[in-house]
Amino acid sequence: MATRLFGMELSPLNQRRLANFKANRRGYWSFWIFLVLFVLSLFAEVIANDKPFLVWYDGGLYTPILQHYPETTFGGSLPTETDYTDPVVQEMIEAKGWMLWPLIRYNHRTVAWNLPEPAPTPPSAEHWLGTDDQARDVTARLIYGFRISVLFGFILTIVSAVIGVSAGAIQGFYGGWIDLIAQRFIEIWSSMPQLYILIIVASVIEPNFWWLLIVLLLFSWIGFVGVVRAEFLRARNFDYVRASRALGGSDSRIIFRHVLPNAMVATLTFMPFTLAGSVTALTSLDFLGVGLPPGSASLGELLAQGKANLQAPWLGLTGFFVIGIMLSLLIFIGEAVRDAFDPRKLFAAPPPPEETGPDEAAAKPVRVAPQGAE
């Protein structure tokens, strides 16, 4: 059993949790697959970009992916930023040097002007998953859209957990009028039409990543309150809490040191499913047209294009399979986390070894009944 994780020493309890997590093979491998995909998407500019990594021109080395260069740097006549997809610019650079391109020569906004037929075009050697109705590479938009969806989900889940855990801890620990007033406020607040609020916001201002995050955050923290509140209501009358209070422990010390670690078990189990819901929420808003600004890489916008272009089935199928696989991985990870913190599996004692008496052990090889077994 592993005793260290990322260089940190694990307690015996966390060792058993890690072992239970690994025992769920589907969730364990889903975690690694999702982690690899997410890490690769963080380097989307390196994988899919319309600018080369390196340019060697006339004895000088340039890095267009990190710095902007005017066209005059490479022998052109315009002082504007170099368009490395222009065949004329490519001929000027290749006449005195070379270019090292990313795996995909398009980013999520690049328009392919040299398509053999009107967009959207089917998958080909140049465009692995085809192009959308605006002649943009679907593979590049898929990589960028996956990254922004997961980052949006991570930020929304973490901030929601911090707010929800804090509110639930205060309600459950103090109870009384604080709990009563807070519960009535949550009931009123959760009954507000979230979609209508988003539509109103979108009609007043152009929604972007941070505006959508703030609006969804207004409601997403409520899901954590009930879980943490129930744990605090249960644990605040335990003997160890009373003993800590009798020894003069402050409320903040009792909350953060004694009660909150127990409540975090339920919160951590709930978080992977909240992450899946956050990704789905952004996808749904983009599909309805009230999400990220037009032109942004989005899985929901890809689904909307598939709906609008039924003659191009690769658009809808690509979005469907990517979202389905991503959500399936998150659900499998959530199941593994739930098993890791399940008390029935965490504290289940291993079955005792079978005891064999000397007469029975001697009798087994010759298959003879032991003496005196009446």
Disulfide bonds with the S-S distance in Angstrom:
none
